[in-house]
């Protein structure tokens, strides 16, 4: 299997094909509840670190984000509207805890927009520097 990844001139960060593939599976087939992406600084590319099964909860998702390291994540949030319609929103979360390294925060910040463009179908974007900024209440209010 040959993996092609394009580097971005600005941040020099490539996106592993697996990232796009897994995202498409989440979007089209709902194979996953969430995907956590990590930047491999040495390889200068974004890779899939973890995927969550459809039955996993939002708590499982937040627990899979490291407390002191940056990550990108995608979460498929199901909810019921006021009109009692079942809906789903795909969230892109840029996790950048205050305790993470400055260099890491800069790399994640500078690569975010380009990485997000690779994932076609994101509906809501969230930036979070601590868990309260991406609590379930925040997700619910942003989803509707």
Legacy VTK file of the C-alpha trace (Angstrom):
# vtk DataFile Version 3.0
C-alpha trace
ASCII
DATASET POLYDATA
POINTS 144 float
0.000 0.000 0.000
1.442 3.311 -1.072
0.654 6.298 1.065
0.671 9.689 -0.597
0.620 12.745 1.573
0.971 16.330 0.482
3.012 18.727 2.532
1.770 22.203 3.207
4.254 24.929 2.331
3.272 27.106 5.290
3.612 24.599 8.112
5.209 21.745 6.185
2.655 19.374 7.673
1.410 16.455 5.592
-1.875 14.660 6.150
-1.715 10.868 6.162
-4.246 9.283 3.775
-5.566 7.229 6.677
-6.904 10.456 8.254
-9.110 11.171 5.253
-10.122 7.539 4.888
-11.229 7.168 8.514
-13.057 10.506 8.370
-14.981 9.382 5.276
-15.941 6.176 7.085
-17.188 8.193 10.058
-19.110 10.585 7.805
-20.575 8.150 5.284
-20.856 4.862 7.153
-20.798 6.063 10.758
-18.173 3.403 11.477
-16.749 5.473 14.335
-18.075 7.782 17.028
-14.874 9.808 17.102
-11.350 10.056 15.732
-8.372 11.558 17.530
-5.578 12.887 15.303
-2.014 13.545 16.350
0.776 15.475 14.665
3.913 13.376 14.425
6.481 16.160 14.591
9.404 14.033 13.372
7.526 12.756 10.315
5.852 16.154 9.883
2.452 14.641 9.349
-0.974 14.264 10.903
-1.885 10.663 11.731
-4.830 8.834 13.294
-4.061 8.170 16.953
-7.324 6.602 18.080
-10.813 5.794 16.856
-13.901 5.324 18.994
-16.530 2.690 18.348
-20.081 3.915 17.576
-21.297 2.786 21.017
-18.718 4.862 22.889
-19.865 7.925 24.808
-18.805 11.539 24.812
-17.046 10.821 28.121
-15.041 8.053 26.413
-14.084 10.582 23.778
-12.930 13.324 26.164
-11.046 10.735 28.228
-9.033 9.800 25.144
-7.605 13.329 24.787
-4.309 13.782 26.661
-4.446 16.291 29.516
-1.274 18.119 28.503
-0.820 17.555 24.777
-2.523 19.098 21.748
-4.703 17.027 19.416
-7.249 17.421 16.660
-10.402 15.402 16.986
-13.627 14.733 15.156
-16.763 13.744 17.029
-20.046 12.593 15.520
-22.699 13.984 17.848
-26.256 12.605 17.759
-29.091 14.653 19.173
-32.839 15.124 19.039
-34.197 18.513 17.986
-37.043 20.387 19.688
-39.279 19.031 16.891
-38.219 15.516 17.940
-36.053 14.869 14.869
-32.981 12.682 15.175
-29.965 14.594 13.864
-26.224 14.401 13.869
-23.454 17.005 13.641
-19.798 16.396 12.931
-17.630 18.439 15.270
-14.004 19.323 14.664
-12.257 19.988 17.958
-8.875 21.654 18.223
-7.651 20.570 21.658
-4.842 22.793 22.887
-4.540 22.582 26.689
-2.792 25.438 28.493
-0.315 22.928 29.920
0.934 21.769 26.503
4.251 22.908 25.063
4.294 26.274 23.326
5.937 24.780 20.233
3.241 22.130 20.052
0.467 24.736 20.354
2.059 26.731 17.532
2.361 23.707 15.235
-1.241 22.652 15.844
-2.515 26.212 15.397
-0.623 26.782 12.147
-1.675 23.445 10.618
-5.311 23.442 11.722
-7.037 25.194 8.825
-5.299 23.154 6.188
-5.968 19.902 8.030
-9.609 20.846 8.491
-9.946 21.489 4.750
-8.859 17.895 4.111
-11.850 16.657 6.092
-14.801 17.587 3.939
-18.019 17.532 5.919
-17.191 19.154 9.231
-20.184 21.118 10.484
-19.051 22.719 13.729
-15.618 23.768 14.924
-14.596 24.112 18.559
-11.365 25.362 20.105
-10.722 24.126 23.617
-7.918 24.861 26.049
-9.537 23.085 28.986
-12.261 20.418 29.319
-15.008 22.893 30.277
-14.719 24.548 26.858
-15.815 21.322 25.204
-18.246 20.013 27.789
-21.344 18.189 26.639
-23.413 21.316 27.353
-21.238 23.306 24.946
-21.538 20.591 22.290
-25.318 20.504 22.698
-25.679 24.268 22.401
-23.422 24.426 19.323
-25.156 21.497 17.617
-28.586 23.067 17.326
LINES 1 145
144 0 1 2 3 4 5 6 7 8 9 10 11 12 13 14 15 16 17 18 19 20 21 22 23 24 25 26 27 28 29 30 31 32 33 34 35 36 37 38 39 40 41 42 43 44 45 46 47 48 49 50 51 52 53 54 55 56 57 58 59 60 61 62 63 64 65 66 67 68 69 70 71 72 73 74 75 76 77 78 79 80 81 82 83 84 85 86 87 88 89 90 91 92 93 94 95 96 97 98 99 100 101 102 103 104 105 106 107 108 109 110 111 112 113 114 115 116 117 118 119 120 121 122 123 124 125 126 127 128 129 130 131 132 133 134 135 136 137 138 139 140 141 142 143
